[in-house]
Every structure is written in C-alpha cells, then in structure tokens.
Amino acid sequence: MTSDAFVDWYRTRTSGQDFARLAGAFGRAGIHLVQPGLDTAVLLDAEGEHVRLPAERVAELVGLSLGDLTVKWWFTPDDDLVCGIAYSGYGWEKHTYFLDALTAREADTVTEVLLGEARARPEETTALVVDRTGRTAEFDWDTVVGGTTTAVPLLPETLLLAGPTADALTGLPAAAVRGAFAPGLTSVSGR
C-alpha cells in the first residue's frame, strides 16, 4: 500500500449500537476491536500512546460524540488498522481508515466490509471514498460532502455519494460514470 492510502466513510452519527454492529461486521471478516490475546480495545491518545479500555466503553465513547477519537482495530496481536473518527458541524462524522500499513489483502478486506456496511444501511452513509493509491489524499473531500464545492477533477478508486451530493457534482473527469449503488447512494467512477 502507498503511504497515503485511505478509506473515508462519511456517515450519520454513530450510536454505541451502530459501533457494535460495525465491530460485528469487522469481526466476521477477521478484524477485531479487542486486541487478540488481551481483554481490551485500544484508543490512541494525542501522543499516540495506547489507552486500553473495555470494548463497551469504546463503543460508548464513539456514541457520545464528545470529541475526535482514534481507534485501533486488530488483524493479529501485532497487525493493526488505525481509524480516526472526526465529528463535523454538518451533522455527519468521518471515519478515516489508514490503509498504508496494511497488505493488499487486508486493505481489500477493510474495503469490502465498509462497502458492505454502506450497501446494508445506505441511509447512514453520506459518502464513502476509497483511495488505495493515495492520489486524492490531498483533495479536500470534506468540502464536497459538506456541499461547499462541487468540482471533483480527480476520482478515487471508489466514490459513493448520497443522491443530492452526487447530483450536484461538476467538473468531473470526462470518463466519469454515475450509477446506482444502493437506494439513495450513487457510485461515481472514472472507468
């Protein structure tokens, strides 16, 4: 993976129950909230140090939306996926999954789980940006999702947008194609 590979999932506020459902979906794919061999989940503090908490407490903190969080998900006791959760004033939150330390297979698994979650509950998804190349890492996707810009000159590997946001897009590459992904979600690709 490139050092700028990522998935951004813009979604409605995540309740504790929503987070537990996501943990279940990741768990079925072999990605766990609790570090294997230990009895705790891990948040990262501002200095990047591990803060060990019960999984239920992490779900509760995510659901409270009190401030940005960084959560670690685990493939193995030593192989992890870092996810930053940022809250916006637009009524959505952004989960950024940093794929750079993952193998291609692990990145595929993360992407498949998140696409499955967006397809299963499209009403909770505002946008999903999958960029395993990192070529759009510098692009400000927040402005597209927040509606302050509609120009998207470069497309990531996968771009899903809620209907009204997708309908407002301008400045797309000439080869861009729009299609239905799930009710209320449009896929925009650069075929």
N, C-alpha and C positions, 0 to 999 in steps of 0.2 A: 504494500500500500504506500501511497505517497504521504508525505508529512502533512498535507492539507486535506486529506480525505475525511469526509464527514457525512452525516445524515442530520438534517434539521427537521424536527417534527413540530410544527406549529399546531397547537391543539387547544381546545377549551380547557378551563381549569381542571386539573386532575384531582379528584377526590381521593381519599385513602382507599376506597373501594376500587376506583379506577386503577390506582397504582398496584393494588394487589392483583387485579386482573392482568395487568401488563406483566407483573412478576410471574404469574402463572404461564403466560404465553412464552416469555423468555425461558422459563424453567423447562417447559416441554421441548424447547429447542436446545437445551443443554447450557443455558446461560442463567446463572443463579445470583440472587441478591445477597444471600448469605455466603460468605467465603467458604469454600469446601474445606472441611477439617476443623472449622471453627464454628461457633454458635452465634456469630454476629454479622450484621451488614456493616458496610464501611461508607462513611461520608468523608470528604476531604475538607479540611479547614482552609483558611485563607493562605496558609503557608504550604499547603499540600500535604499536611500530616494526616494520618488516618485517625478518624474518630469512630470508634466502634460502638454500635447501637443495635438493639434488637430490631429485626426487620419490621415489626409492627410499629415501632417508634419512627422509623424512616418513612413508612407509608403515611403515618400521621403528620409528620413534618411537611411532606410533599403536599398533602391535602390542605394544610393550614395556609399555604401560600404566603408565609411570613417574609421570605426573602429568598434570594437565589441559593441554590444548593448544587453540590457536585457529588454524584453517587457513583460508586463503583459496582459494576456487575462482573461476575466471575465465570470463566470457562473452566479453569482449573485453579488450584490454590495459588498459582503464581502468574496466571494469564488472565488479564482483566480488560474490561471495556469501561472507559470513563464517559460519563454522561453529565453534562451541565444542564441544570434546569433554571431558566430565567423567566421571570414574570414581567409582563408588559402592562402598560396602561390601556392597551387596546382591547382588553378582555380575553386575550389568549396568553398562553405561555409557550416557551420554546424549549424543547429538549434537543440538545446537541450531542450527538454520539460521535466521538472522535475515533475514527477507524484507522488512524495511522499506525498504531502498534499491533494491528491485527493481521492475521494471514488472510489471503483472498477468501478462503473457505469460511473463516469466522466473519469476515465482512459480509459475505453473501448471506450467512445465517441471520445476522443482525438486520440486514435489509429485508429479507424475506419476512421476518417476524413483524417489522414495522409496517410493511406493505399489507400484511395480513390484518394487522390491527386497524389500519386505515380503511380497508375494504369491509371489515366486520362492523365498524361503527363510524361510517363516514361523517355523521353529524358532529362528531367530536374533533374532526380534522379540518383545520383551516388551510394547511399546506404541508407538503412533505417534499423535501429537497434531498435527493441522493446524489452525492458527487464523490465518487471513489477516485477520481483523477485529481481533485483539488483545483481544477481550472476555474471554478466560480467562487472559490473561497474568499476572494476579495470583494465580491459583489455583495451589496447590502440587501439581502433577501427580506430583512425586516421592513424596508420601505415598500417593497412590492406587496407583502402580506398586509401591511398597515394601510395600503392604498395611497401612499404619498408619491409613488412613482408607478408607472405602468409600462415603462420601457424595459425589456429584457433582451439585450443584444446577444447574450451567450447562454445557452441552455446546459443544465447539468445532465447527468445520465438519466435521472428520473425527476420529473416535476409534476406534482399533483397540487391542484388549487381548487378551493371552493368555487362553485359556479360563478358568482358575481366578480370575484377577483380574476378568474380566468377570462371571463368575457371582456374585462376592461384592458387586457394586455395589448400593448402596441410595441412597435419596434422589435418584433421577433425576427429571428433569422429567417431567410426566405424559405428554407426547407421545413419550417416548423409545422407540425401536425397536431391538431387537437382531437381528443377522443374521450368518450365516457369511460371512467374508471369504476365508479360506484355512484349510487344516487347522490347527486349534489357535488360530486368530485370529478374534475376534468383532468385528464393527463395531457401534458404538452411535451412533445418530443421533437428532436431535431433530425429524425430519420435521414 
